[in-house]
Amino acid sequence: MTTASNRSPLGFADVDVDGDELSKLEPIISALKCEQTGHIMEAILLYEESTFKLKEMAEADPSRRQLCGKYLKMYEARAKQLRDQVKSHLHASRMLDHVSIERGARGKSYQRLLGPYLDDSVREAHLNEPNLTEPQHFRNLINFFEILVKNCRYLKYIRVTTRSDVVVPQKQLQILQQMKNDLAAGNIHMNYQLDDTLHDRKIVLSSGVLIKINRGLHYFEPVQEGSSYSLGLCDFDFRKCLATEVDIWKCRAFAKRPKDLQEGEDRPERHGYSSD
């Protein structure tokens, strides 16, 4: 007899699943929670991950194909609805600012450049950054995370999409997992995924801000060997930049800002790194 803990959720109560299969359904639970709490961008990706795993379950056991197919269609449809909603917002966006950064310029840290758009209205941040392989890439990423977390007190989800490191893939995954674990200590969920077709560099915020930097996060000149203790090690305003262009767009927010919630609606909690 199967215990209640081995019963699958979300309509699969009549199907027995083992622990491994139950873990495949966890993205569905997470997707529903994300949607219910207004974290739409993360919900879309979790629904897509769920449909992939439902297909795996159906292929592994033909007796479940009909039932899995039923929910597969349901979650595929929901992911498409949410995706179309986000696309419609983005298509109606307007340009807020265009910034040209000259080679050798200083004073263009993430805080100075992006800080005005990072505030309490940001509850999700999705980053597409194809190049995350070198030590300086990860130093840039962690500095961006520091600015993001410090400015966005209600931040709940971060999603990073990058290309896989073909030379030392295990090292790349190890570093990303370390960042994920560190953010989790502050109750911020970071997910990462590898997409070897990724080319576009962009940052999408749940507040409806879209940031496109031609060089992505890596518009700083690399720190020269032997210059480890030069100005710019910690404060990126001192760093020299490479030439690049920045476009910042704004559309309708994908989720309500905390101050716009009506009485009776669940208010988001501040993350664990918020000091006030």
N, C-alpha and C positions, 0 to 999 in steps of 0.2 A: 504494500500500500504506500502511495506517495504522500509525503507530508506536505503541509501547506507551503512550507518554505521552498519546495521543489515545483510549485505550480507557477507557471509563467504568468506575467501580468498583462494588462491591456488587451483583454479579449482572448487570451490563450489559456484561460483557466481550465479548459477541458483537455489540455494537452500536457502530458508529463514531459519534463525536460530535465536533463542532468545539469550539473553545475557549469560545465563548459558552455552548454547551449544557453543557459540562463544568462551568462555573462554577455552573450551576443545580443540579448534584448535590453541590456542596460542603456544603450544609446537612445532607445525609444523612450524610456522613462525620463532620461535627461532632457530629451527634445521636448517632451510635453511640459516638463517643469520650466524649461527656458521660455517656451511660448507663453505659458501662464504668467510668468513674471516679466514678460515684455522684452526678453532677450532674443529678438527675432533672428538676427544674423547667425547666432550660434545654433538656434533651433533648426534652421535650414540645413546646416551641415550635419547635424546629428540625425535628422530625418534621412538624409542621403546615406549616411553611414549605416543607419538601421535597415534601409531597403537592401543594401548590399549584403548584409548579414542574414536577412530573411531569405534572400535568394540562395545563400549557402546552405541554410537549414533545409529548404525545400529540395535542393539537389541531393543533399545527403540522405534524405528519407522521403521517398515518393509518397508515402502514406500521409504526409503532412503538406503535400504540395498544394492542395486545394485551399486549406485553411491559411497557409502562409501566403498564398497568392491573393487571398481576400484582403489581408492586412497590408500586403505589399502595395496593392493598388491604392489603399487608403492613405498610406504614408507618403507614397510617391505624389499623389494628388495634393496632399497638404504641403509638401515641400515646394511643389510648383506654385501653389497659391501664394505662399510667403515670398518665394523668389520673385514672382511677378510683381508683388507689392513693392519689394525693395527696388526692383528695376524701374518701376513707374516713378518712384521718388527720385531716383538718380537721373532719369531722363528729364525730369523737370528742374534739375539743379541750375543754379546760377553761379557765375564766377565771383568769388569774394576778393581774391587777390592774385597777383602774379608777381613773383620775385625772381629777379636775375641775380645770381651770385657769381661774382667774378673770381677768377683764379687768384689765390693769395689773399682773398678777403678774410677778415676776422670778424668776430662778433655775431656769428650765425649758428650758435648752439641750438640744440633741439628746443631748449627752453625759450630762447629768443625768437626762433622761427615759428615754432608750433605751439608754444605755451598759451597764446591767446585763444586757441581753439580747444584746449584741454581743460575742462572744468567739471563741475558736479553733474552736468547733463550727460556726460559720457559714462555709459554702463558697460559697453562692449567696444573692443578695438580689434580690428582685423588688419593684419600686416602682411602684404605680399612683398617678400624680399628674396629674389632669386639667389643671391650670393651670401651664404652663411657657411663659410668654410675656413677662413683664416682667423687667427687670434684677434686682429683688429676689427673684423666683422662682428665678432661676439662682444667685444668691448663697446662697439657702437650700439649694439642691440641692448645690452644691459643698461647703458646710459639712457637710451630712449625709454626703457621700461621704468627707470628711476623717475624720470620726468613725468611719464604717464601716470604712474601710481601716486606720486606726490600731488599732482594737480587734480586728479579725478578720484575724489573720495568715495564715490559709489561704484567704482569700477568692479565688475564681477567676472567678466570673461575676456580673455585675450586669445586670439587665434593667429598663429604664425604659419604661413605657407612659404616653402622654400624648395629649391632643388637639392637633390641628394648630393653628398660629397662622394665623388667616385674614387677618391684616393684613400681617404680614411673615414668611411661612413660611420663606423662605430663611435669614433671620437665626436663627430657632429651630433649623433643621437644622445650621447652621454651628456654633452654640454646642455642641449635643449632640455633633457630630462632633469638636469640639476636646476635649471632655471624654473622649470615647472614645479618642482618640489619646493623651491624657495618661495615662490609666489603663493603656493597652496598654504604655506604657514600664515599668510595674511588673508586667507579666505578669498583668494583670487584664483580662478580656474584658468590655467593656460593649456591650450591644446595646440599641437603642431602637426603638420602634415607635409608630405613630400610630393612634389609635382614636377617631374623633369621636363614638362612642357612650359613651365612658368617663365614668362618674360616680363610682363608688366610689373612695375613697382608702384605700389599705392598703399595708403593707409585709409581705412574706412572706419569712421566712428559712428556709434549708434545715435549720436546727436544730429546726424545728417551731414557731417562734414567729410568731404573726400579730399585727400591730399595726394598729389602726384609730384614726386621729385624724380627728375630724369635719372639721377644716380642712386635713387633709393636712399637708404640711411648712410651710404658710404660716400658722402660728398666732402669729407675731410681728407687732407693730405695725410698719408700714413706717417706715424711717428717714426722718425729715423732711428736706426740702431745707435745706441750710445746716448740717446736723448731722452731716456726714460724719466729723468727728473726735471724736464723742462716744463715751463708753464703750458697748460693745456692738458696735462696728464689727467686732471680731475675736472677742471672747468673748461668745457669745450668752446667757450667764447674766445679763448686764447688761441685756438687752433686755426691754422690756415686752411682755406677751403680750395677745392677743385671747382672749376667752372661748371655751373649747372643751372637749370631752370626749375621753378616751383610754381605749380598751379594749385589753388585752393578753391574748392567748390562747396556750395551749400544747398541742401534740399531739405524737405520735411524730415523731422526726426523719426527714427524707426521705433522709438519708445518714448513714453512720457517722461519729462523731467521730474525729479522728486518733488519740486515745488508746485507742479501742475496736477499732482494726484488729488482726486476728490476725497472727501471725508468717507472713511470706510474702506478705501482701497489700501491694499498692503503697500507699505512704504519700504523701499530698499534699505538695507543696512549698509553702513559704511564698512569698508574693508578693514582688515586688521592692522594695516599700516597707517591708518589715519590717526593723527595725534591730537585732533581737536573735535 
